[in-house]
Amino acid sequence: MFNHVELDFEELETTNIDGQRVYQTPDGNFPSITTVLGRKKAQFFKEWRQRIGEEEANKITTQATRRGTSMHTIVEKYIANETDYFGKSLPNVQAMFHSIKPFIDSHLNNIAGIEIPLWSKQLGIAGRCDCVGDWKGEKAILDWKTSGKPKKKEWVEDYFLQATAYSIMFEERTEIPINNIVIVMAVENEEPQVFEEKTPDYWKLLETTLKEWK
């Protein structure tokens, strides 16, 4: 059983403007951090689609989205101490969850929130954080990811930027600073990957990214 020390967070409505997710916050309408970071890779994905064809690209994207959504649901239910956390999930996703479960069991506790709606007036962005809790005894921004193959650290820099943004949003809302990032990635038919980083290492790059967006 995981201990929960949940804080109160105001729920946020979202809308789509020009194909981009926008959060309606008490401080105004802010784009999601995933939308901001996604623009950086727009050209890469355009070229990827052209290279492999629209049909194959759509197939891969749909499979990845379903796998990721299913994994998120399982983890959310599990760390919320629900017993039927698998639901109707597919066997391959269940196997991926089992690969990361020992890490979660060993290192996660004192959960402050799951799927937390956050925003930052300072940064002008918003988003929904997978989890905030103690990882190895220290407060951390946690993100659950899935992948069809192992990834190098330099390939997932956006994950660290996203988590850094969440840490700033979280501190604005709660006055609780968080310096730790934990990305737990289940890899299909492979060993899982756990990336542990520090938010201060990504402040400057996040600032640059947001300036380019604006």
Buried (B, 14 or more C-beta within 10 A) or exposed (E): EBEBEEEEBEEBEEEEEEEBBBBEBEEEBBBBBBBBBBEBEEEEEEEEBEEEEEEEBEEBEEEBEBBBEBBBBBBBBBBEEEEEBBEEBEEEBBEBBEBBBEBBEEBBBBBBBBEBBBBBBEBBBBBBBBBBBBBEEEBBBBBBBBBEEEBEEEEBBBBBBBBBBBBBBBBBBBEEEBBBBBBBBBBBEBEBBEBBBEBEEBBEEBEEBBEEBE
